[in-house]
Amino acid sequence: MALPGWFGSLLLTRFSRPAGERPLWRHLLSTPPKRILEIGLGGLSRTERMLSLVGPTSDGAPIQYVGIDRFESRTPTDPPGVTLKQAHQRLTPLAKVQLVPGNADSALARVSNHLGVFDLVLVSADDEAKHLERSWFFVQRLVRPTSTILVEPARGRPWEPLEAARLEALASRTVQRRAAA
């Protein structure tokens, strides 16, 4: 991975905008992932910056990236985003990309058995809470103990790590709700 240099790293991790993304940049520079799952892409600027920063793996293989977003099915109340075609055009040069349209819960239910395990999972605040609640069970199946899950609690707020115990609690709540229904 080609680091942006000492000065570039300092700017990115301490002075970049929006400030809420700085923990994400710190994590990417300290622990470069090979497989990334992002739930909620938004306008793609963060995703493009992230994939450019991480670049190919140390053995020259491209980063494997899976993005889940509503794309064209966004409602007028949703934050702005891009179309599936625009996302493919902009991200394909940066990584080995697989994009999955749909809400987090329905998309993960469709494809989680085929995705494998991820080093980094990003959960954006753009996704509705009800869809995220139903998706934790699937997210739990896509990570290993060394994986990192970063959650954006609210738009513009700093990304926070989701600990394994918290993920397990969220996933078990999902299973309990399904059993009660």
Beta strands, then each sheet from edge to edge (+ up, - down):
strand 1: 35-39
strand 2: 64-69
strand 3: 96-101
strand 4: 118-123
strand 5: 143-151
strand 6: 160-161
sheet 1: 3+ 2+ 1+ 4+ 5+ 6-
end
